[in-house]
Amino acid sequence: MSKAFFPSIHAFRGFAIINIVAIHAIEFVFYFAGTSNSPHKADLTAFVWGESILFHDSTLYFTFISAILFSLILEERGYSRFFKSKITNVFLPYLFFTCFFTWRQWGFDGSLTYFSGSLLEYFLLVGKNLITGGAIFSFWYIPVLFVLFLATPLFAKLLKSNQARYLVILLILMPLVCSRAWPDITWTNFAYFLGAYMLGMLVGANYRQTIDLIERYLTSFILLAVASTLSLVGLFYLESPSWGIVTFTESAWYIQKIAFSALVILLFERTMGNVPAWLNLLGNYAFTIYFLHAYLLFDMYKHMNSLITPPTSTPIILALALLNVVFVITLGVIITHGCKLLLGKWSRNIIGA
């Protein structure tokens, strides 16, 4: 396909960033509520389970999108343009935000520190953070993504080889037995997202056939989404059992996110000739919002902690969690738009939008 813009995939990108911001923004509020010393503190267990079951591993959506777009659009443009675009539009913004967040860094305890070492020590720490994603908690995914980008030509060859068809299937199924293990840096993190990336490339190479397949087996995909979600409830009840490198909740989340992706993309394919303006904006700014949102959440937490006492009413906590999601996304959009106006044609290379 030579078409360079797919409304359903663009809308899916907006959907993905909402999910990613949602899990972190809600968790920040739940944590804040949990610091209350009141004997009437709300029991949020069901809601903690719910938001985690629905939103955890939403970075898989970004992996699917990157891989689908490669097969749909980018492959025919050649690898030189592919890698150039990843350097200028992904690595350079990652470098910019890593430099800034290394200088002005939030700790998990909510402490804000400014780097005070020598210039050499600063550059060494920036280099380490680039490799590990250690500048802020949400950056762990970017080094994984870069490894996938580097291996993309190999994956593309595997997809085109009849002799490798069973290897492709094994790679797609690998996340079922190789679980991600955040915050650890482990080879299984790469294996987990490699499977999703390979699946996305396969979908992109057969996009229209995939849409038809999802529609033909729509009931099965709905049942798969429901069954995987219910299995996560059971696994949470069993306190997320694991066996070796397999964490069974991660296996279930992989299946769930595949099913959710299929249903959402089909919905967008069948209902969106044009992407709504608000969702189009989120799709355009998604990558920058991803870079910004964790940092904004720490700032929000600081102000929330100074302005109000930890709430104990469940409705108030849930309302505050929703407001946190909306506010962080809105603030991310405003900052991104302001930076685009300020930076002009350089904004994509500096902030990713």
C-alpha atoms as one frame of an Amber mdcrd trajectory, in Angstrom:
protein
   0.000   0.000   0.000   1.332   3.378  -0.956  -1.058   5.398   1.178   0.974
   7.352   3.746  -1.764   8.057   6.305  -4.119   5.577   7.921  -6.735   7.299
  10.116  -7.362   4.154  12.158  -3.681   3.742  13.080  -3.307   7.444  13.840
  -6.374   7.324  16.088  -4.960   4.177  17.708  -1.821   6.162  18.573  -3.991
   8.694  20.394  -5.795   5.859  22.162  -2.443   4.382  23.197  -1.119   7.551
  24.838  -4.354   7.968  26.801  -3.892   4.453  28.205  -0.223   5.004  29.052
  -0.863   8.296  30.832  -3.928   6.866  32.561  -2.181   4.039  34.393   0.567
   6.286  35.754  -1.666   9.252  36.576  -4.180   7.059  38.413  -1.443   5.244
  40.331   0.016   8.553  41.518  -3.349   9.557  42.999  -3.909   6.132  44.544
  -0.458   6.329  46.120  -1.240   9.827  47.410  -4.496   8.602  48.960  -2.589
   5.717  50.528  -0.375   8.118  52.501  -3.350   9.163  54.614  -3.076   8.407
  58.326  -6.827   8.427  58.769  -8.382   5.301  60.312 -11.135   5.695  57.699
  -8.717   5.402  54.764 -10.455   4.072  51.640  -9.868   0.491  50.546  -8.856
   0.900  46.899  -7.868  -2.702  46.219 -10.577  -3.322  43.615  -9.757  -0.071
  41.805  -6.002  -0.712  41.921  -6.612  -4.105  40.394  -8.987  -2.626  37.814
  -6.709   0.126  36.523  -3.728  -2.211  36.390  -5.649  -4.959  34.600  -6.963
  -2.533  31.972  -3.963  -0.275  31.402  -0.765  -2.146  32.291   1.477  -2.988
  29.300  -0.122  -0.273  27.163   3.350   0.358  25.729   2.590  -2.758  23.675
   0.227  -0.542  21.666   3.153   1.705  20.691   5.141  -1.381  19.695   2.310
  -2.622  17.485   1.933   0.815  15.877   5.649   1.192  15.090   5.802  -2.256
  13.519   2.546  -1.933  11.573   3.614   1.401  10.099   6.980  -0.019   9.063
   5.368  -2.718   6.931   2.572  -0.435   5.692   4.566   2.657   4.783   8.215
   2.828   5.773   9.702  -0.342   4.289   9.176   0.740   0.692  11.017   3.991
   1.390  14.239   2.123   2.150  16.257   1.453   5.281  18.425   4.556   4.964
  15.345   6.777   5.321  13.967   4.505   8.033  17.057   4.732  10.222  17.548
   8.432   9.481  13.991   9.137  10.644  14.532   7.120  13.829  17.711   9.040
  14.615  16.240  12.489  13.945  12.690  11.932  15.198  13.194   9.454  18.046
  16.798   9.392  19.263  17.399  13.163  19.236  14.233  13.928  21.294  15.168
  11.060  23.628  18.632  12.598  23.981  17.166  16.045  24.679  14.763  14.861
  27.378  17.379  12.547  28.897  19.805  15.466  29.205  17.149  17.623  30.850
  15.819  14.965  33.204  19.346  13.966  34.191  20.039  17.572  35.186  16.694
  18.110  36.979  15.671  14.730  38.295  12.734  13.428  40.279  13.344  10.519
  42.617  10.741   7.843  43.344  10.437   9.316  46.826   9.230  12.599  45.298
  12.509  14.420  45.896  13.729  16.860  43.261  17.482  17.119  42.774  19.732
  19.058  40.426  22.882  17.443  39.139  25.837  18.888  41.025  28.809  16.903
  39.736  31.398  17.793  37.144  30.671  18.166  33.444  32.397  14.852  32.730
  30.319  13.104  35.400  27.180  14.629  33.898  27.986  13.341  30.398  28.809
   9.903  31.789  25.469   9.812  33.618  23.635  10.976  30.494  25.305   8.156
  28.555  24.298   5.614  31.179  20.720   6.923  31.212  20.530   6.734  27.431
  21.474   3.060  27.531  19.253   2.111  30.476  16.395   4.623  30.183  17.245
   5.670  33.726  16.534   9.409  33.447  12.930   8.825  34.569  10.849   5.725
  35.222   8.924   5.803  31.923  12.050   5.850  29.740  12.871   2.148  30.236
  10.911   1.392  27.037  12.969   3.575  24.688  16.196   1.482  24.692  14.033
  -1.586  24.016  12.455   0.238  21.071  15.858   1.155  19.652  16.975  -2.480
  19.717  13.814  -3.391  17.805  14.499  -0.648  15.271  18.071  -1.895  14.744
  16.841  -5.455  14.198  14.000  -4.445  11.853  15.823  -5.456   8.613  16.391
  -8.931  10.051  12.745  -9.230  11.095  11.635  -8.123   7.618  13.767 -10.856
   6.019  12.298 -13.459   8.348   8.766 -12.444   7.387   9.556 -12.866   3.686
  11.223 -16.266   4.092   9.038 -19.348   3.747  11.657 -21.349   5.627  11.357
 -18.996   8.635   7.576 -19.081   9.025   7.715 -21.305  12.104  10.436 -19.147
  13.635   8.218 -16.099  13.116   5.369 -17.873  14.913   7.683 -18.794  17.799
   8.880 -15.203  18.096   5.301 -13.914  18.173   4.459 -16.418  20.922   7.663
 -15.739  22.885   6.083 -13.093  25.188   3.933 -15.869  26.627   7.036 -17.476
  28.168   9.496 -14.539  28.374   8.030 -11.891  30.651   9.086  -8.268  31.013
  10.542  -7.544  34.423  10.488  -3.785  35.034  12.458  -2.113  36.600  15.134
  -4.741  35.957  17.134  -4.540  32.739  16.927  -8.086  31.453  16.949  -9.855
  28.101  13.363 -10.971  28.647  12.198  -7.340  28.341  13.543  -7.317  24.792
  12.088 -10.750  24.029   8.666  -9.662  25.293   8.441  -6.664  22.995  10.160
  -8.426  20.113   7.153 -10.728  19.859   4.774  -7.776  19.732   6.942  -6.028
  17.136   7.054  -9.104  14.924   3.285  -9.480  15.174   2.828  -5.820  14.246
   5.074  -6.201  11.200   3.073  -9.252  10.109  -0.176  -7.319  10.527   1.188
  -4.340   8.586   2.300  -6.566   5.728  -1.229  -8.041   5.530  -3.245  -5.107
   6.831  -6.486  -5.402   4.858  -6.528  -9.167   5.272  -6.052  -8.694   9.020
  -8.971  -6.263   9.249 -11.155  -8.751   7.369  -9.992 -11.567   9.653 -10.808
  -9.568  12.794 -14.252  -8.772  11.420 -14.865 -12.391  10.444 -13.895 -13.655
  13.899 -15.128 -10.645  15.863 -16.943 -12.753  18.447 -13.775 -14.759  19.068
 -11.716 -11.599  19.615 -14.327 -10.255  22.029 -14.301 -13.540  23.953 -10.488
 -13.494  23.986 -10.486  -9.958  25.407 -12.998 -10.925  28.099 -11.309 -14.231
  28.952  -7.833 -12.707  29.251  -9.196  -9.899  31.424 -11.007 -12.343  33.708
  -7.882 -14.507  33.905  -5.986 -11.439  35.101  -8.513 -11.006  37.892  -7.833
 -14.579  38.961  -4.074 -14.122  38.691  -4.277 -10.968  40.814  -6.223 -12.950
  43.399  -3.374 -15.484  43.368  -0.880 -12.612  43.828   0.614 -12.764  40.300
   2.248 -16.206  40.317   5.410 -16.805  38.335   7.562 -19.704  37.243  11.167
 -19.057  36.272  11.197 -16.227  33.732   7.444 -16.464  33.210   5.137 -14.103
  35.079   1.684 -15.327  34.172   0.063 -11.910  34.460   2.436 -10.635  31.753
   1.438 -13.533  29.502  -2.232 -12.707  30.017  -1.631  -9.005  29.408   0.057
  -9.794  26.094  -2.991 -11.748  24.936  -5.336  -9.075  26.270  -3.511  -6.231
  24.518  -3.540  -8.136  21.217  -7.298  -8.594  21.551  -7.874  -4.989  22.616
  -5.733  -3.736  19.729  -7.683  -5.794  17.230 -11.041  -4.554  18.510  -9.997
  -0.884  18.724  -8.396  -0.826  15.266 -11.439  -2.517  13.749 -13.706   0.022
  15.474 -11.642   2.907  14.118 -11.488   1.334  10.645 -15.257   1.024  10.497
 -16.211   4.363  12.084 -13.502   6.902  11.226 -13.185   8.373   7.767 -11.547
  11.316   9.486  -9.975  11.305  12.925 -11.735  13.658  15.394  -9.711  16.817
  15.981  -8.957  16.058  19.643  -7.820  12.494  18.896  -5.842  13.675  15.872
  -4.017  16.137  18.134  -3.196  13.389  20.643  -1.958  11.192  17.808   0.308
  13.976  16.548   1.669  14.774  20.002   1.674  11.236  21.433   5.419  10.708
  21.483   6.157  14.035  23.157   3.404  13.467  25.718   5.017  10.102  26.438
   8.354  11.805  27.091   6.754  14.472  29.295   4.001  12.755  31.236   6.014
  11.064  34.023   7.886  14.279  34.725   4.631  16.242  34.833   3.145  13.694
  37.227   5.886  14.332  39.778   5.238  18.064  39.531   1.505  17.443  39.896
   2.111  15.257  42.938   4.206  17.956  44.570   1.460  20.562  44.113  -1.290
  18.133  45.113   0.587  17.255  48.288   1.030  20.920  49.204  -2.555  21.981
  48.456  -4.723  19.195  49.877  -4.576  16.410  52.426  -4.723  12.820  51.158
  -8.419  12.104  50.447 -10.224   9.259  52.182 -13.483   9.286  50.212 -13.493
   6.775  47.336 -15.584   8.993  44.981 -13.232  11.933  45.609 -10.164   9.752
  45.010 -11.590   8.451  41.733 -12.557  11.952  40.606  -9.084  13.224  41.474
  -7.524  10.335  39.538  -9.592  11.167  36.459  -8.734  14.853  36.773  -5.062
  13.946  37.033  -5.260  12.016  33.742  -7.025  14.876  31.964  -4.796  17.559
  33.418  -1.511  15.818  32.595  -2.603  15.103  29.016  -3.848  18.681  28.596
  -0.673  20.135  30.054   1.384  17.869  27.810  -0.532  19.112  24.766  -0.094
  22.761  25.791   3.655  22.365  26.396   4.101  20.472  23.126   2.178  23.096
  21.158   4.135  25.907  22.774   7.445  24.200  21.996   6.378  23.658  18.391
   5.629  27.357  18.009   8.950  28.267  19.616  11.137  25.737  17.825   9.477
  25.828  14.415  10.870  23.288  11.935  13.289  21.953  14.569  10.576  20.882
  17.008  10.300  17.321  15.689  14.050  16.777  16.088  14.107  18.247  19.615
  10.830  17.244  21.250   9.496  14.599  18.849   6.454  16.478  17.513
